[in-house]
Amino acid sequence: MNASWMLRFYPQAWRDRYEDEFRAMLDDQPTAPSDMFDIFLGAVDAHLRPQLHGPDTSPGVAAPARHEPVRPPGVQAFFLAHVTLYIIVNIVLVILNLLTTPDTWWFPYVLWGWGMALVVHGGFTYPWKSYFGAHLALYTVLNAGLIGINLHLGGSAWSIWPLVSLGVLLVTHGLVAFRRLSIFQAFKLATILACLELVFVVIVVGRDVLWQMVLVGAELWVIVLALWLLRYRGWSLFRAHALVFAGIMSLLAISNAIDDSGEWWVRYPLLIWGILLVLHGLAYRRSLAGNSWETVLIKGPGSREDESPRQRRLRMLTSHAVVFAVGAGLLLLLDAIDDTGTWWAFWPIGAWVVLLSAHAGGVLFPRRFFGAHLVAWIAGSLGLLAIDAVSGGGPWWYWPVTWWGVIVALHAGLALPTRSPAMSVHVLGALALSFALIVTDKVTGEPDWWWYPVGVIVFTLVMHFGWNIERSMAMRQGMSRDQG
């Protein structure tokens, strides 16, 4: 069996250097299945640990520099702190689950949800192949959790749908990341695979959903057409946006007319998307007048080149507040005309208030990231208190507020300008975690158990404090010897 075709799996730089001689060796003798497996593993290794930077790696020829993402100092330390916090908090949650509700296992959901955020954080901390690694890790953890939930609850195998649908995006992202397809080709392939999935849906569910699947497939091909015109016919982004708006809204109107539900729900996306299209058109007109997209979208209309970074951030915060006011008014208007009797608009408005508060904290505080986190915690806690007061059913707000406060306290230790950030993190984290454990114990009731973990926390804090004193004394003695 000839395995020369497997050389296409190797990186282009490797192929430019070794393909001819490797192909000649493969053509001279048959290849066993074990050899083919070794060739495939070699291709994976060549992608993970590239040793060549270009076709010419002969001695004396400098290889061009590789453009690897540059991680700021502290990014890896922040990720390791995230991993440590994930482990400690989830151990505490397992203990709480066993002590309070041993018959109901709720901690795996926290483990799973937080685990998705953790693997994404790791993927962005250690980027691989245009963040394909982060996508792959998120896909794996997400679908593993969904499959576990499906098996636990029983019933139909609904977890196959996100597995397949999200798998289409993963495959196309991988083809782009490994430079097998362009972005347009990848999107076209994703659309073809999605249409095949829609055919499978019709086969499984029945012909009753045929017209719905046809309209969904048509919407996808409208986007492909817009990308083709944008890429190969020189269309502007606004013209492509207008085409997508017209095509998809027409198909949604047809869907609304066919389902005969008695309500024209198409008015909601028509109104919201129409306003966004008008804003896009205004920005496009400004760009034609001489302002670049960077000026309009990043700096904002009317920006000045001589303004300071703080002035620019304040102006962006003001723009965000104006957009929030308009968006909140629009949501309230939609809520008022839908005649459902429920004020659902307060949910997205409340979430948006938290985001706007975080933005304000990042602009107004000297430590921008910590300021955003602190203000978001305050606004989010007030929102949870309000939701608890309205919904009733017993106070539950202290769970997310308290444990989120532990994370804020750890972040505060990193943000404080002290000589020993590790000690600051330990002290503030120990205080917040001890308070959270005491509150949790008082809420859950007998038996009292809080002094065991709090005692361990105090012991580690004393040990850390003693180690700091010892290290400071050693540094002073060393400086005295150097001066002598």
DOLUM-536126 format. One line per field, with one value per residue (C-alpha): residue number from 1; residue in one letter; x, y, z; chain. Coordinates in steps of 0.02 Angstrom, whole numbers, m for minus. Each point is the difference from the previous one (the first is absolute). Layout:
n = (NUM;...)
res = (a;...)
east = (X;...)
north = (Y;...)
up = (Z;...)
chain = (A;...)
//
This chain:
n = (1;2;3;4;5;6;7;8;9;10;11;12;13;14;15;16;17;18;19;20;21;22;23;24;25;26;27;28;29;30;31;32;33;34;35;36;37;38;39;40;41;42;43;44;45;46;47;48;49;50;51;52;53;54;55;56;57;58;59;60;61;62;63;64;65;66;67;68;69;70;71;72;73;74;75;76;77;78;79;80;81;82;83;84;85;86;87;88;89;90;91;92;93;94;95;96;97;98;99;100;101;102;103;104;105;106;107;108;109;110;111;112;113;114;115;116;117;118;119;120;121;122;123;124;125;126;127;128;129;130;131;132;133;134;135;136;137;138;139;140;141;142;143;144;145;146;147;148;149;150;151;152;153;154;155;156;157;158;159;160;161;162;163;164;165;166;167;168;169;170;171;172;173;174;175;176;177;178;179;180;181;182;183;184;185;186;187;188;189;190;191;192;193;194;195;196;197;198;199;200;201;202;203;204;205;206;207;208;209;210;211;212;213;214;215;216;217;218;219;220;221;222;223;224;225;226;227;228;229;230;231;232;233;234;235;236;237;238;239;240;241;242;243;244;245;246;247;248;249;250;251;252;253;254;255;256;257;258;259;260;261;262;263;264;265;266;267;268;269;270;271;272;273;274;275;276;277;278;279;280;281;282;283;284;285;286;287;288;289;290;291;292;293;294;295;296;297;298;299;300;301;302;303;304;305;306;307;308;309;310;311;312;313;314;315;316;317;318;319;320;321;322;323;324;325;326;327;328;329;330;331;332;333;334;335;336;337;338;339;340;341;342;343;344;345;346;347;348;349;350;351;352;353;354;355;356;357;358;359;360;361;362;363;364;365;366;367;368;369;370;371;372;373;374;375;376;377;378;379;380;381;382;383;384;385;386;387;388;389;390;391;392;393;394;395;396;397;398;399;400;401;402;403;404;405;406;407;408;409;410;411;412;413;414;415;416;417;418;419;420;421;422;423;424;425;426;427;428;429;430;431;432;433;434;435;436;437;438;439;440;441;442;443;444;445;446;447;448;449;450;451;452;453;454;455;456;457;458;459;460;461;462;463;464;465;466;467;468;469;470;471;472;473;474;475;476;477;478;479;480;481;482;483;484)
res = (m;n;a;s;w;m;l;r;f;y;p;q;a;w;r;d;r;y;e;d;e;f;r;a;m;l;d;d;q;p;t;a;p;s;d;m;f;d;i;f;l;g;a;v;d;a;h;l;r;p;q;l;h;g;p;d;t;s;p;g;v;a;a;p;a;r;h;e;p;v;r;p;p;g;v;q;a;f;f;l;a;h;v;t;l;y;i;i;v;n;i;v;l;v;i;l;n;l;l;t;t;p;d;t;w;w;f;p;y;v;l;w;g;w;g;m;a;l;v;v;h;g;g;f;t;y;p;w;k;s;y;f;g;a;h;l;a;l;y;t;v;l;n;a;g;l;i;g;i;n;l;h;l;g;g;s;a;w;s;i;w;p;l;v;s;l;g;v;l;l;v;t;h;g;l;v;a;f;r;r;l;s;i;f;q;a;f;k;l;a;t;i;l;a;c;l;e;l;v;f;v;v;i;v;v;g;r;d;v;l;w;q;m;v;l;v;g;a;e;l;w;v;i;v;l;a;l;w;l;l;r;y;r;g;w;s;l;f;r;a;h;a;l;v;f;a;g;i;m;s;l;l;a;i;s;n;a;i;d;d;s;g;e;w;w;v;r;y;p;l;l;i;w;g;i;l;l;v;l;h;g;l;a;y;r;r;s;l;a;g;n;s;w;e;t;v;l;i;k;g;p;g;s;r;e;d;e;s;p;r;q;r;r;l;r;m;l;t;s;h;a;v;v;f;a;v;g;a;g;l;l;l;l;l;d;a;i;d;d;t;g;t;w;w;a;f;w;p;i;g;a;w;v;v;l;l;s;a;h;a;g;g;v;l;f;p;r;r;f;f;g;a;h;l;v;a;w;i;a;g;s;l;g;l;l;a;i;d;a;v;s;g;g;g;p;w;w;y;w;p;v;t;w;w;g;v;i;v;a;l;h;a;g;l;a;l;p;t;r;s;p;a;m;s;v;h;v;l;g;a;l;a;l;s;f;a;l;i;v;t;d;k;v;t;g;e;p;d;w;w;w;y;p;v;g;v;i;v;f;t;l;v;m;h;f;g;w;n;i;e;r;s;m;a;m;r;q;g;m;s;r;d;q;g)
east = (0;68;m14;71;m168;22;140;m134;m34;172;34;51;172;34;m60;109;152;m31;m145;100;117;m138;m113;141;25;m187;m9;141;m87;m179;m64;m75;m148;116;114;m148;m45;179;m8;m160;75;151;m116;m84;170;59;m149;16;189;52;189;2;m43;11;59;182;75;177;143;43;m174;m100;m176;m134;m74;m163;m146;m53;m125;89;m74;18;90;m113;m122;63;4;m181;m51;88;m89;m164;40;42;m159;m102;70;m20;m176;m64;73;m97;m157;17;11;m152;m97;40;m44;m157;m87;81;m150;13;163;9;187;36;m94;114;150;m56;m51;154;107;m54;56;164;44;m40;114;136;m25;23;148;89;m67;21;m42;m99;m86;m60;61;m120;m142;41;11;m165;m86;63;m49;m168;m56;67;m111;m151;21;15;m158;m90;52;m49;m173;m35;m124;45;180;m14;185;42;m62;124;136;m27;m46;147;111;m30;70;146;48;m6;98;131;14;27;123;103;m4;m98;m140;m29;m130;m126;30;m18;m165;m64;50;m85;m158;3;24;m138;m119;41;m42;m166;m39;38;m120;m138;34;m4;m142;m108;m59;m98;158;56;m49;83;164;m7;m19;143;112;m48;49;172;25;m50;148;113;m55;36;174;34;m50;104;153;m1;m107;64;m163;9;m40;m157;m67;31;m87;m149;m12;3;m131;m117;23;m17;m143;m95;25;m54;m157;m39;27;m114;m136;11;m6;m170;26;m110;141;125;154;110;m24;120;157;m54;m2;160;102;m68;65;171;1;m41;144;113;m55;39;174;24;m46;125;135;m37;20;181;m2;67;m88;127;m47;m186;m9;150;28;m177;m70;74;157;156;176;69;m116;76;m38;m107;m102;m25;m57;m121;m72;m23;m87;m116;m38;m36;m120;m92;m13;m63;m135;m59;8;m91;m137;m15;m14;m133;m96;6;m55;m146;m68;14;m153;74;m32;178;135;140;97;69;108;107;m1;62;140;46;5;131;104;m16;49;153;46;m17;109;133;3;m13;112;190;12;m114;m26;m28;m114;m107;m8;m43;m138;m71;m7;m91;m124;m25;m28;m132;m83;m2;m75;m137;m37;m7;m119;m116;2;m19;24;130;163;128;96;139;69;56;33;111;103;18;61;139;60;m7;103;134;1;18;156;76;m49;67;170;90;175;m69;m150;m6;m21;m135;m95;17;m59;m150;m45;11;m113;m130;4;m17;m148;m80;23;m73;m151;m25;7;m127;m117;9;m25;63;125;129;151;71;145;87;32;21;130;96;m11;68;141;54;m10;112;124;3;24;146;78;m13;87;137;28;5;130;105;m7;52;146;54;m8;102;135;5;17;135)
north = (0;169;134;148;88;15;125;132;m3;74;188;88;46;m183;m55;126;m72;m187;m52;m54;m118;m67;m31;m91;m112;m39;m40;m127;m116;m41;82;m100;67;25;107;105;29;55;119;76;22;82;124;43;24;110;115;3;23;83;0;86;180;m5;m102;49;m63;m28;55;183;51;92;m63;134;40;m87;110;m83;88;100;m29;145;m36;m78;m81;m176;36;61;m161;m106;101;m36;m187;4;95;m122;m149;76;67;m160;m105;111;m19;m189;2;114;m112;m152;86;94;m94;m171;m63;136;17;181;30;m83;140;130;m108;m11;181;72;m131;70;174;m74;m93;156;100;m131;3;189;m8;m132;36;m137;15;163;m51;m163;m84;105;m43;m186;m1;93;m116;m153;57;72;m156;m116;89;m1;m186;m34;99;m91;m170;51;65;m134;21;38;25;189;27;m59;165;119;m131;2;184;67;m132;82;164;m91;m91;158;98;m137;6;188;m14;m131;106;m128;120;186;78;13;m181;m57;93;m76;m173;32;51;m160;m107;96;m32;m186;7;84;m143;m121;97;m20;m187;m22;119;m15;101;118;103;m6;178;66;m88;64;179;m21;m68;145;124;m80;14;184;28;m100;109;158;m62;m45;173;77;m106;m14;143;143;34;109;m75;108;m61;m180;35;76;m154;m119;106;1;m185;m69;114;m52;m183;32;88;m151;m114;110;m8;m188;m46;87;36;155;114;94;m37;52;182;m20;m51;121;147;m42;m50;147;123;m85;11;186;28;m98;107;160;m65;m49;176;73;m116;59;178;m34;m84;m176;m147;5;181;m34;m166;5;183;56;143;169;m71;103;m62;104;m68;m100;m187;43;126;m130;m129;126;41;m185;m22;144;m80;m165;88;81;m166;m80;133;m24;m189;m6;112;m113;m156;80;50;m177;m66;121;m49;m188;m17;m147;76;m33;133;m106;155;23;m157;58;178;m61;m101;151;109;m118;14;189;6;m106;117;149;m84;m37;183;88;m109;12;m190;m22;m188;m10;152;m82;m161;88;109;m147;m100;141;26;m186;m27;137;m79;m172;77;80;m162;m96;129;m7;m187;m54;m180;32;96;m76;155;m25;m151;89;166;m76;m114;130;115;m125;15;191;m7;m106;122;145;m81;m4;181;76;87;m100;m71;m178;m27;m184;48;126;m130;m124;120;71;m170;m80;132;m11;m190;m15;119;m99;m165;71;72;m165;m96;115;m13;m189;m25;m137;m74;140;m41;167;2;m147;85;170;m74;m68;170;89;m127;24;189;m5;m112;118;150;m85;m48;181;62;m128;45;187;m29;m106;136;133;m106;m25;187;36;m122;79;174;m59)
up = (0;m51;133;m97;11;188;m25;m29;187;36;12;m159;68;39;m171;m89;87;14;m113;m153;91;114;m151;m90;152;10;m186;13;123;55;158;142;102;149;m110;m55;182;35;m149;68;174;m82;m87;166;81;m143;29;189;4;m162;m21;m171;m36;m187;m149;21;163;m57;114;m13;m58;132;20;1;169;40;49;161;113;134;172;123;164;128;m123;37;187;m10;m88;131;135;m90;0;185;42;m106;95;174;m25;m80;142;121;m107;0;190;11;m117;105;163;m51;m141;m21;m97;m133;m94;m57;7;m169;m86;80;m42;m180;m26;81;m88;m169;52;64;m160;m103;115;m25;m188;m6;120;m105;m176;m129;m185;5;163;m75;160;104;m119;7;190;19;m124;94;174;m55;m91;134;125;m115;m35;187;35;m141;70;177;m47;m129;m141;m180;m52;m20;38;m177;m73;85;m26;m188;m21;100;m80;m169;67;80;m160;m106;130;m2;m189;8;144;m91;m158;m102;m47;m6;113;m142;m54;181;20;m163;60;168;m92;m105;155;91;m145;8;185;m42;m119;141;113;m130;m11;189;47;m155;m148;112;27;m182;m42;159;m42;m179;61;125;m138;m113;137;11;m187;4;117;m117;m146;99;45;m181;m59;140;m40;m189;m66;106;92;155;169;11;m168;53;166;m90;m113;148;88;m150;m37;175;49;m157;45;180;m64;m108;150;106;m134;m20;185;15;185;m3;58;m107;105;m146;52;146;m99;m138;120;95;m151;m100;130;m4;m190;7;123;m115;m146;96;42;m183;m58;122;m65;m178;62;43;170;3;81;140;37;m4;90;116;40;m36;m103;37;81;18;m27;145;134;141;27;152;m100;m136;129;78;m171;m38;169;m43;m169;88;119;m145;m93;161;20;m179;11;166;m68;m153;108;109;m158;m67;169;4;m172;12;118;96;170;60;10;m74;m54;175;m18;m147;67;169;m81;m104;158;71;m159;m2;184;m36;m143;118;131;m129;m52;167;110;m12;m3;m149;m2;187;m5;m134;101;164;m72;m99;163;89;m141;m25;187;5;m151;82;158;m105;m92;164;75;m151;m31;182;52;134;0;m117;m51;129;m94;m161;88;136;m111;m136;140;38;m179;12;160;m85;m145;122;71;m173;m34;163;m21;136;12;11;m114;49;183;m43;m100;142;135;m93;m72;173;77;m139;m8;189;m1;m142;93;160;m92;m91;163;84;m148;m15;188;116;19;11;m105;m52;124;m86;m170;83;117;m149;m84;154;16;m181;22;154;m91;m148;114;89;m165;m58;158;m19;m181;41;136;m118;m133;128;59;m179;m35;159;m55;m173;74;121)
chain = (A;A;A;A;A;A;A;A;A;A;A;A;A;A;A;A;A;A;A;A;A;A;A;A;A;A;A;A;A;A;A;A;A;A;A;A;A;A;A;A;A;A;A;A;A;A;A;A;A;A;A;A;A;A;A;A;A;A;A;A;A;A;A;A;A;A;A;A;A;A;A;A;A;A;A;A;A;A;A;A;A;A;A;A;A;A;A;A;A;A;A;A;A;A;A;A;A;A;A;A;A;A;A;A;A;A;A;A;A;A;A;A;A;A;A;A;A;A;A;A;A;A;A;A;A;A;A;A;A;A;A;A;A;A;A;A;A;A;A;A;A;A;A;A;A;A;A;A;A;A;A;A;A;A;A;A;A;A;A;A;A;A;A;A;A;A;A;A;A;A;A;A;A;A;A;A;A;A;A;A;A;A;A;A;A;A;A;A;A;A;A;A;A;A;A;A;A;A;A;A;A;A;A;A;A;A;A;A;A;A;A;A;A;A;A;A;A;A;A;A;A;A;A;A;A;A;A;A;A;A;A;A;A;A;A;A;A;A;A;A;A;A;A;A;A;A;A;A;A;A;A;A;A;A;A;A;A;A;A;A;A;A;A;A;A;A;A;A;A;A;A;A;A;A;A;A;A;A;A;A;A;A;A;A;A;A;A;A;A;A;A;A;A;A;A;A;A;A;A;A;A;A;A;A;A;A;A;A;A;A;A;A;A;A;A;A;A;A;A;A;A;A;A;A;A;A;A;A;A;A;A;A;A;A;A;A;A;A;A;A;A;A;A;A;A;A;A;A;A;A;A;A;A;A;A;A;A;A;A;A;A;A;A;A;A;A;A;A;A;A;A;A;A;A;A;A;A;A;A;A;A;A;A;A;A;A;A;A;A;A;A;A;A;A;A;A;A;A;A;A;A;A;A;A;A;A;A;A;A;A;A;A;A;A;A;A;A;A;A;A;A;A;A;A;A;A;A;A;A;A;A;A;A;A;A;A;A;A;A;A;A;A;A;A;A;A;A;A;A;A;A;A;A;A;A;A;A;A;A;A;A;A;A;A;A;A;A;A;A;A;A;A;A;A;A;A;A;A;A;A;A;A;A;A)
//
